[in-house]
């Protein structure tokens, strides 16, 4: 074909370019590795890198998928022929040789799980413990000693790390114990994350409990007052009340969107205005680009309820609530301001610190959840003084990869 030399030349050029890229990347990696300097520095880097990689796989605690991936990194750290991770019921992961010992591991680890003390077993102990011949199917198990160290979460033994090597010297015993302790830390962190999630769910339930007796009673009374005088409005309020309660008591997800929360607030204020009439005046200004921002479920409605109950309800004459949501670069900034009675800053500090019972529980609840989810720098910012109203500011990141509404 007339164009085959051209195609050949092009193919050669592409291959040459690919080789150049691979060589360039390799040299860059090698150069960065050499920048670590001494052999000790490089060994430290390898150890920390392996621990970091394993830690990512154990973020959800002891489970087969995470343990299987982490065991490869941990075996590299210990330099042993095989490494296993178990929980209290079975083997979660086995990496390396001597899999003929795997069926017997839980029997070998029974004493460690029960007593919480590291066990060191000489070569052949696995077969002897099982009452079998001293040689496995491929002869590997009989040549390996074992160090089985407990994984403790608090006072509980939740599993073991077992390392298999030709001999179980003091170095391997200590190293396996350290690895087991490191795994225990990952398990405790995973349990802490789970506890935080449960705490958030409990706090949302507390908010729902707060909404139900006070608001539902008043709303139903307001609806009843219109049944005879304005039946059409009473029907509309029943629909709004149903939509509000359906949203407030939903059972799926810890997060929602700013748009959904504002829709909930709109229904809430319609019901409150049915009670207070023109005493409650509301203005709303929202930047469209922040409507899809994810926020914790029921994080705005309690702030508006606080403005109505503790700001305007105790004030003589009409009161005004202003709600704004602005685009602040990487953040969405929401402010809720009322011109009500305000409160003493010292009392506010006691409320947010959890030292005051009763009123303003919603304020404390929202502040605590924001800090748990986004960090202390994202707690509520509140400006208030007696007779001066209250301004509440909330800032949340617009990008939240781990949170789904």
N, C-alpha and C positions, 0 to 999 in steps of 0.2 A: 504493500500500500504506500502511496506517495507521502503520506503524512506520518508514517511510523517512526522515522528518525526524529521528527519533531516531538512526537509523543514520548519516545524513549528519553530524549534530552530533558523533557519536562519532568518525567518520573524520577530521573536521576537527581534533578535539582530539588524536587520535593523531599526525596530521601535524605539528601545532603543537609537540607534545612532542618529536617526533623532530628538528625543526628546532632547537628550543631546546638539545637535547643536543649536536647537531653544532656549533652556534655556541659552546656552552660549552666543548667540547673544543678547538675551534679557537682560542678566546681563551686557553685555558690553555697550549696549545703555543706560541702567539705570544708570550705573556707570558714563558714560560720561555726562548724564543729571545732576546727583548729583554733578559732578565736577563744575557745574556752580555756586554752592554755595547758595546764598540767594534766597528767593522767587522773589525778584525784578529782580535779574539776570536771573532767569528762565523765568519770564514774558517778559523781554526784548528780550531774545532769541526767544521765541515763536512769538513775534511781528515781529522781523526782518526776521525770517524764513518765516512767512506767506507773508510778503511784498515781499521777494525775489522770492518766488514761483509765486505770482501773477504777478510780473514784467516780468517774463519769458514769460507769456502768452500774455502780451500786447506789446511785442516788435514790432509787425507789426501794431500797432495802434488799433483803435476801430473797431473790426469786431466780428461777432457772435461767432465764434469758440474760439477766445482768451478771449472774455468777459465772456463767459459761464464758462470757467475754472478759470479765475481770480475771478469771483464773489463768488465762494465758499471760497476762501482764505480771501477775503475782508469781507465777512459776519462773518467769525471767528474773524477777528480783531475787528469788531464793536460789536459783541455779540448780534446781532439783530435777530428777527424772520425771516426776509426776506430782501433780498438786490437785487436791480435791477440796470442795467447799460443800458443807451440808447445812441444813437447818435441823430441827429436832425430830423430823419425821423421815427424812431421806436424803440421798445424795443429790445436790443441785447441779454440780458441775465436776467434771473430771478432765484434766488436761495432761497429756503426756502418755507415758508407757504404763505397763503393769495393770491393764484394765481387768485382769483376772482377779485382782483384789477388790474391785469396785463392789461386787455383790456382798462382800463381807465387811465393808467399811463401817456400816452403822453398828454392827456387832462389836467391832473393834473400838468404836467411839462411844459405846454405851457408858462406860465408866467416866469418861471425860464430860459427857453431857450431864451425867448425874452429879458428879462431884466437883466439876469446874477446875480440875487440875490437869496439867499437860501430861500426856502419856508418851513414853518412848518405847517403841517396840523393835526388837532386833530382827534381822532378816529371817524370813520363814515364819514369823509369828502369826502372820495372817492365815496361813494354811493350818498351822498348829491349832490356832484358836477355833478354826472351823472344823477341826477333827479330820482334815484331809491330808493328802500327801504333801510333802514339802516342796513340790514343784508345780507351778501353774501350767496351763496349756502350752505356753511358749517359753516356760522357764524363767520369765522375767520377774514375777512376783517374789519368787523364793530368794532372789538376789538383793532385794531392797528392804532396808529398814524404814520405819515410819515414825514421824513426830506428829502427834495429834494435839492441837492446842485449842482451848475453848474460845468461842466468840461470845463475849459478855455484853449485854445491853443493860446497864444499870446493875441490878443484882441478879438478873436472869441470864442463864446460858441459853443462847438462841441458836447455836450451831457450832461447827468446828472448822478449822483449817487443818488439812492433813498434808504433810510433805513427805515424799518418798525418795530415798537416796540410797546409794550403796552402803553408807554408814551414817549413823546419827550422832555426830559429834556435838560438842557444846555449842559451836557456832551455829549449826543448823537449828538446834533446839531454841536458842535465844532468838534467832532470826524469825523462826516460825511463830514464836510467841508474839513478837513485835508485829508481824503481819496480821495475826489474828486480832490483836488489839486495834490495829489500824482499821480492819474490816468492821470491828465493833463500833468505832467512831462513825463510820459511814452509815451503819444501821441506825445508830442513835439519831443522826442528823435526818435520816429518812423518816424516822418515827416522829421527830420534832416537826418536820414539814406536815406530816399527816395530822398531828395534833393541832397545828395552826389552822389547817383546813377545817377540822372539826370545830375549833373555837369560832372561826368565822361563821360557820353554819349555826352554831348556838347563838351567836350575837344577832344574826338575822332573825332567828326564831324569837329572840327577846324583843326585837323591834316589832315583829308581827303581833306579839302579845300586847305590846304597848299600844299599837294602833287599834286593836280590836275593841277593848272595853270603852275607851274614851270616845274615839271618833265614830265608831259604828252606832253607838247609842245616840249621839247627837245628830248624826246624819239621818237616821231613821225618824227621829222626832221632827227634823226639818222637812223631810218628805211627807210625813203624815200631816203636817200643817197645811200643805198645798192640795191635799186630796179633794177637799170640798170646794176650796176657793179657786184653784187653778189645776184641774186634773191633767191637762197636757204637760204642764211643767213638772208635775209629780211623776208622770210616766218617764219624762226625759231624765229626771234625777235618779229614778230607779235604775235606768240603763247605765248612767254614769257610775252609780254606786256599785253595780254589778261588775263593770269593767275595772273599777279601781280595786275592789277586793280580789278579783280574779288575778290581777297583776301582783298585788301585794302578797298573796298567799300561794303563788306558783311554787312548784317544787323542783324545777330544773335550773341548774346553773347558779354560780355565785356572782356572775357579771351580767350586765346589760349594756345597752347603748345610751348615750346621752339623750338621743331622740326619744327612746322608750321611757326614760325616767321623766323627761319633761312632759310627755303625754300623761303619765301618771299624776304629775303635779297639777296639770291643767284640770283633770277630773277632781282631784282633791280640793282645789280652790273653788271650783264650781259648787261643790257640796258645802264648803264653808261659807261661800257668799249667799247660799240659800238660807243660812242661819243668820249671818251678820248684815246682809244686804249691802248698802253702799259704805258701810263702815270699813270694809276691806277693799282696797283699791290695789290693782296689780299692773305692773308694766313689765314687758318681756322683750329682751333684745338678744338675739342669738345669731352668731356667725354660722352660715350653712356648712362651712368646711369642718366644723367640729361636731356635727350631729352624729356622725358614725363613731365617735370616740368611745371606747369601752371604759366603763366605770363600775365599781362594785355595786351590786344590786341593793336598792333602797339606801343610797348614800345621799341623794338630794332631797327626797320627799321629807325625811325627818328634819332637815334643816328648815324647810319651808314651814312645816308644822310647828317647829320651835318658834319661828317668827310670828305665827298666828297666835299660838297659845300663850307664849311668855312675853311677846312684844306688843301685839295689838289688842288682845282680849282684855288686858288690864288697863288699856289706855282709854281715856274719854274722847269721844268723837271719832272721826274717821282716821284710818291709818293706811300707810302705803308700803307695799312690798315691791322691790325692784329686783328682777332676776336677769342676769346677763351671762352670756357664755361667749368668750372671745378666743380667737386664735392667737396664741402666744408662742409662735415658733414651733418648738418640739412639744409644746404642752397645750392643753386646753385649760383655760382658766374660767372658772365659774364663780360668780359672786351673788350672794343673797343678802339684800340690805332691807332693813325695816326702820321706820321712824317711831318705834314703840318706846316702852319704858326703859329698855336697856337693863344692864345688871352691873353689879360691882365686880371689877376685875379680879379682886381677891377671891370672890365666890366662884367666878369662872374658872380660875386656876384649880380650886378645890374640886370642881365638877369634873374637869378634864383629867385630874389626877386620880379620880375614883374615890375621893374622900367625902363626897356629898351624895346622899341617897335621895331617891324620889324624882324630883323634877330634873329636866334636862338630860335624862338618860339617853335619849336619841343623839344628842350632841356628842356626848362622851363615846357612845358606841360607834358613830361614824368616824370620829377622830382616831379611835383605836384601830379600826379596820383599815383606814387609809395608811396608817403607819406600818401595819403588818404587811400590807400588800406592796407598798411603794418605798418604804423607808421613812425614818423619822422626819426627814426634810419635807415630806409631803403631807404632814398633818394639817389640820384646819388652822387657818390664821384668822383670829377673831378680834375685832376692834369694838369695844363697847364701854359704856359708862352709864351710871344712873341718869335717866331722863334724856339720853343722847342717842337712843336706838342701838342697833347692832349691825355690823358688817361682817359677813363670813366669806372667806375666800378659800377656794379649793383648786389645786392645780394637779392635773394628772397627765402622764405622758400620752401623746396621741398614738404612739406605736407601742403595742403590748403583745409581742408574739405568743406568749404563753397563756393568754387569757382570751377565752371565746365567749361571746355574748349569746 
